[in-house]
Amino acid sequence: MLQSMAQALTMTGRAGEDSRSHPATFDLSTPSQRLVHLKRAGAYEEALALALALIDQIEQRAGASGRPSHVSWCYREAAAICRLLQRPEDEIVILERFRNTYAERLTSPSTLVQRLDRAKSATMPGNSAAGPHPI
């Protein structure tokens, strides 16, 4: 499901639409600005799709160069949106992708890797931990 959402995203940050059909009335020139705008508007599915598209780009570049750029904010945002949407399994997948992409560069456990451990323990059967945990 995560992969299909990322593929449906266009550069406007709106799934299935092109930039000519919705001219921007304010500056959304960077992906981070579009992501913040979508989250504030409550368009969490679209924001997640944008974050996933950015993650895919980061991982493709890392595969080509053998070394990822350190852009953890989109992993963090995608994981937070999954928590908002109450999709813990998708959150874990995103956090594992972060760990796998940056494993060689991490000198100490990052907050995202620590969040992965908490998310995994929260989804274990019999765990009564309720509510989202901050990243």
C-alpha positions as CSV (number, residue, x, y, z in Angstrom):
1,M,0.0,0.0,0.0
2,L,2.8,2.4,0.8
3,Q,4.5,1.9,-2.5
4,S,1.3,2.5,-4.5
5,M,0.7,5.8,-2.7
6,A,4.2,7.0,-3.4
7,Q,3.8,6.2,-7.1
8,A,0.5,8.1,-7.4
9,L,2.1,11.3,-6.2
10,T,3.0,14.1,-8.7
11,M,5.4,16.9,-8.0
12,T,2.6,19.2,-6.9
13,G,2.0,17.1,-3.8
14,R,-1.5,16.2,-5.0
15,A,-2.2,12.6,-6.0
16,G,-3.3,12.2,-9.6
17,E,-3.2,15.8,-10.6
18,D,-0.7,17.9,-12.5
19,S,0.7,21.4,-11.7
20,R,-1.4,23.1,-14.4
21,S,-4.7,22.2,-12.7
22,H,-3.9,23.8,-9.3
23,P,-1.7,26.8,-9.5
24,A,-0.2,27.6,-6.1
25,T,-1.3,30.8,-4.5
26,F,1.6,30.7,-2.0
27,D,5.1,29.3,-2.1
28,L,5.3,25.5,-2.0
29,S,8.5,25.3,-3.9
30,T,10.3,22.8,-1.6
31,P,9.1,19.4,-0.7
32,S,9.3,20.2,3.0
33,Q,7.0,23.2,2.6
34,R,4.5,21.1,0.6
35,L,4.6,18.4,3.3
36,V,4.0,20.9,6.1
37,H,1.1,22.5,4.1
38,L,-0.5,19.1,3.5
39,K,-0.2,18.1,7.2
40,R,-1.7,21.4,8.3
41,A,-4.6,21.0,5.9
42,G,-5.2,17.5,7.3
43,A,-4.3,15.8,4.0
44,Y,-2.3,13.1,5.8
45,E,-2.5,10.5,3.1
46,E,-1.2,13.0,0.5
47,A,1.5,14.1,2.9
48,L,2.5,10.5,3.5
49,A,2.7,9.9,-0.2
50,L,5.0,12.9,-0.6
51,A,7.2,11.7,2.2
52,L,7.4,8.2,0.7
53,A,8.3,9.6,-2.7
54,L,11.1,11.6,-1.2
55,I,12.3,8.5,0.7
56,D,12.3,6.5,-2.5
57,Q,14.4,9.2,-4.2
58,I,16.9,9.2,-1.3
59,E,17.2,5.4,-1.4
60,Q,17.6,5.4,-5.1
61,R,20.4,7.9,-5.0
62,A,22.0,6.0,-2.1
63,G,22.0,2.9,-4.2
64,A,23.5,4.6,-7.2
65,S,26.3,6.4,-5.2
66,G,26.7,3.8,-2.5
67,R,26.3,6.6,0.1
68,P,23.0,8.2,1.2
69,S,22.6,11.8,1.9
70,H,21.5,12.5,5.5
71,V,17.9,13.6,5.1
72,S,16.2,11.9,8.0
73,W,13.4,14.5,8.2
74,C,11.2,12.7,5.6
75,Y,11.5,9.4,7.4
76,R,10.6,11.1,10.7
77,E,7.6,12.9,9.1
78,A,6.4,9.7,7.4
79,A,6.6,7.7,10.6
80,A,4.7,10.5,12.5
81,I,2.0,10.5,9.9
82,C,1.6,6.8,10.2
83,R,1.2,7.2,13.9
84,L,-1.5,9.9,13.4
85,L,-3.3,7.5,11.0
86,Q,-2.9,4.7,13.6
87,R,-0.9,2.5,11.2
88,P,1.8,1.0,13.4
89,E,2.9,-1.6,10.9
90,D,3.6,1.0,8.3
91,E,5.4,3.1,10.8
92,I,7.7,0.2,11.6
93,V,8.3,-0.4,7.9
94,I,9.4,3.2,7.4
95,L,11.6,3.2,10.5
96,E,13.3,0.0,9.3
97,R,13.9,1.5,6.0
98,F,15.7,4.4,7.7
99,R,17.8,2.0,9.8
100,N,18.7,-0.1,6.8
101,T,19.6,2.9,4.6
102,Y,21.7,4.6,7.3
103,A,23.0,1.7,9.3
104,E,26.6,2.2,8.3
105,R,26.5,6.0,9.1
106,L,25.0,5.7,12.6
107,T,27.6,6.1,15.3
108,S,25.1,6.0,18.1
109,P,21.4,5.0,18.1
110,S,19.4,7.8,16.5
111,T,16.0,8.9,17.8
112,L,14.4,7.2,14.8
113,V,16.1,3.8,15.6
114,Q,15.0,4.3,19.3
115,R,11.4,5.0,18.0
116,L,11.6,1.8,16.0
117,D,12.3,-0.2,19.1
118,R,9.4,1.4,20.9
119,A,7.0,0.9,18.0
120,K,8.0,-2.8,17.7
121,S,7.4,-3.3,21.5
122,A,4.1,-1.5,21.4
123,T,2.8,-3.8,18.6
124,M,3.7,-7.0,20.4
125,P,0.7,-9.1,21.5
126,G,-0.2,-8.6,25.1
127,N,1.3,-5.1,25.3
128,S,-1.0,-2.6,26.9
129,A,0.9,0.5,26.0
130,A,-1.5,3.0,24.6
131,G,-1.1,6.2,22.7
132,P,1.6,7.4,20.4
133,H,5.2,8.0,21.6
134,P,7.1,11.0,20.4
135,I,9.9,10.5,18.0
